[in-house]
Amino acid sequence: MTAELPELAKGNFYYLNLGGGRFRSTIHAQGAWNVHEQHMAPASGLLADSLERHDPRPDMRMGRISYEILGLIPGGEFQIAATTLRPGKTIELLQAELVAGGRTAIRATAWRLATSDTTPVAAIEDTPIPGPEDCKPYDGASVWPGGYIRSLEMRVAEGHRPGAGKVWLRTEHPLTDRADSGDLARLMGMVDTANGIAARVPPGKDSYSFPNLDLQIHMYRRPEGEWLGLDNAVSFGGDGIGLTSTVLHDLQGPFGRAEQILTLRKT
């Protein structure tokens, strides 16, 4: 990989769909750590969209998506392909890979489970957070650089501090120029932002970098709508490894959890 700036698509969306599983990123998908890379958030949304479209079954839904970040995610053109690793009548394991420059940058696997009516025993232990209407505007771009962060509308709840916070996100940009992705893909395309909303230390020079190596999402309910709520806590160990843990919300309440393992590096 080089640090040369990639050729980007232009438009008020994150990706230009080139057909045949090929895409080109726009400035709105630009990462925060390097100007020539993509942010993991919209890329994970596009992978979730690919998984949803792969041999869809109306009697099943994804309950867990596991993303492994195998290296820098270059901006520009790339390809996504989805496959079924483990077919089944009630449980399936799917996989999607983002390949750029002949290298797999992200590998996502998803468990798809059969759905049934379990409303008589439905219960959630996670605590709701104040809605976006009860939160204040938050300028994430004052903390983080990059086109992706600038593409978001953010609102922050009272009590926000380094290491923990409650933040709502939404974006006016569709995942692709076709604007045909569902709510799940749109919301999954913002979850990775969790690692930066309540940074324990400021990013940049004479501090620490703390990129995540993975993103694990578990959903006990299918999310809906355009707002994603993040109830977030960041822990740093003493040996160079950290963890960002987040309860995920939509306007109906909590719907799941996300975990991100971090590598801590002095800058």
N, C-alpha and C positions, 0 to 999 in steps of 0.2 A: 504494500500500500504506500501511496505517496500523500503528501499534504496538499496536492494541487486541488484547486476548487473544481468540483464536478460540474457537468452541464446539467442545469436544472430546467424543469418545465415551468411554465408561467400560468398563473391562474389562481383564483380564490378557492383552492382545494389543496389537499395534502399530496395527492398523487394523480398523475395522468395515466389513465388506463390505456396501454398500447395494444392490448389484445393478446390472446394466447398465454395468459399468466404473466405478462411483462408489464412493468410499471416504471415511471420516472418520477422522482420526488420533486417537490417545489420548495421554495424557501421556507414555507410554513412547516415543513417537516425537519428543518435544520436542528441539529443537536446543540446542547449547551456546553459540552466539554471541548469540542473541536468544530470549526466552521465548515469542514469538509465532510462531516458525518451527519447521519440522520439521528434524530431523537428516537429512543426506543418506544415511546408512547404511541405515536401514530403508526409506526411499523407493526407493533403488536396488535393494533386495531385492524390493520389490513390482513394480518395472519388469522385473526379471529374470524374475519369476514370470509376468508378462504375456507376455513374449517367449517363454518356454518353452511356454505354453499356445496360442500363436498357430500354427494349422495345423501341429500337431506331426507330425514324421516320425521313426519309430524308427531309421532308418538314418543320421540326422544328429545332430550336437550343436553347441552354441555354443562357438566357440573364442576369440572376442573380444567383449567388450561395452565400448562407448565411451559414457560419459555426459558430456554438456555441461550445466553448471549455468548457466542463463540468467538467474538472479536469485534473490532470497530465496524459499525454499520455504515458503509460508504453512501454518500448522497449520489444522486443521479439514477442511472438505469439499473434494474435488477429484475429477478424473476421469482415467482412463488408457485410451488406445486404442492398439492395435498394428496395424501394417500390414506388408506385404511390399514392399520397395523394389525388389529385384532377385531375381526367382525364378530357379531353376535346378535341374538334375538333381543336381549335386554341390556347388554353392555357392549360398547364398542370403543376401541382406542384408535384415534385419528392422529395424523402427523402432518404438519406443513413446514416447509423450509423456505427461508428467504436466501437466495443465492445471488451474489454480486461479484463480478470480476472473477468468476470461476470458483468462488469460495462460499461456503455456507456461513452466513453471519448470524442467523437466528434459527434455532430449531424449536418448534412448538408441538407439544403433544396435548391431546384433549380426551378426557373420558366423556363419552356420550352415554347417557343413561335413559332407560325407559321411564316415562312419567306415569303417575297414577294419582287418584284422588286420596290424599292423606290429610285433608282439612280437619277431620275430627281430632287429630293429634298434633296439628301444626303449632309450633311455638318457637320463639326467637329470644335468645338471652342477650344479644347485643343491644346496647342502649342507643336510641335515636339521638341525633344532634340537631341544633337549631337549623331551621331551613335557610335557604339563601336570602330570603326576604328579611331575615333577622340578623344578617351578617353585613359587614362593611366591605366596600371595594378594596381589593388588594392588588398591588402592582408587582407581580412576580418578575417582570422584566427589570425591576430595580435591583434584584438580587442575582438573577441568572441571565446570561446572554442567549442569543439564538432565536431563529425564526419561529420555532414551535412555541416557546414560552410566550412570545409576543402575540401568538394567535389565540390565546386563551382569555376568557373573562374569568376573573377569580374574585371570590368573596371569602372573608375570613371571620370566624367566630371569635367572641371575646375570650381572652385567656391564651391566645396564641403566643408561643415562646420558642426559643431554640430547643429543638429536641421533641416538641410535641405541639400539635395544633389540629384545628378542625377547619377545613377549607372546602369550598364548593367550586367546581369548574364547569365551564361549558365553552363551546366553540361554535362560531357561525360557519366554519368551513366544513364541507362534507369530506369524507375520506378520499373519494375520487371525483373526477370530473363528471362521472355518470350519476352521482348523488343517489345511488340506489342501495346503500347499505342500511341495515336495520339498527335498532337501538343498541343491541348487544355489542356489535362491532364498534359503534360510535363511542360507547362508554368504555369498552376495553381499550380504546385508542387514547384514553387519558389516564388510566390507572398508574402507569409507570411514573407519572408526575409526582407520585407520593414521596419519592425519595428526595425531593427538593423543596417541599412546601414548608417544612419546619427544620431546616438544616441545623444540625447541632453546632457546627462551626461554619463561618462564612466561606464560600468557595473562592478560589483564586490564589494569587501569589502569597507566600509566607503564611500559608494555612495548611489545609489538607484537601485532597481530592478523595471522593468516596463513591465512585461509580458502582452500580449494582451489577452482579454477574448473572442474575436470573430474575424472574418474576413468576411467582406462583399464585394463582388466583383460584379460590374455591367459592362456589356460588350455591347457596341453599335455596335461592329464589332467582328467577330470571329477571334481570333489571329492565327498567323502562324509562323513557323520557330522554331529555337532553342534559339534565344536570347530574353531575357525579359528585357525591360527597365523600371526603376522605377524613377519617378520624385516626390520627397518625401519631406514632411514637417511634423515635429513633434511638437505638442503643449502640454505643461504641465499646467494644472490648478493649483490653489492654495489650493485645498482641496483633493488632493490625486488621482485625475483622469486626464488622458491624452488622446490624440488622435493622431494617425498616419494616415495621408491622402496622397494618392499616385495616380498619373496619370500613367496608365499602357501603355507600348509601345511594339510593335514588330518592325522589320526592315521596315515595311510599314508605321509606324507612330503610333499615339495614338489609342488605341482600347477600353479603359474603365477606371474605377476608382476602388480603394480599400480603405476601411476604417477599422481601428482597434482601439477599445476602450482599454485603458490601466489602470491597477491598479498600482499606484506608491507607493513603499514601501522602507523605509530607511533601508539600509543593515548595 
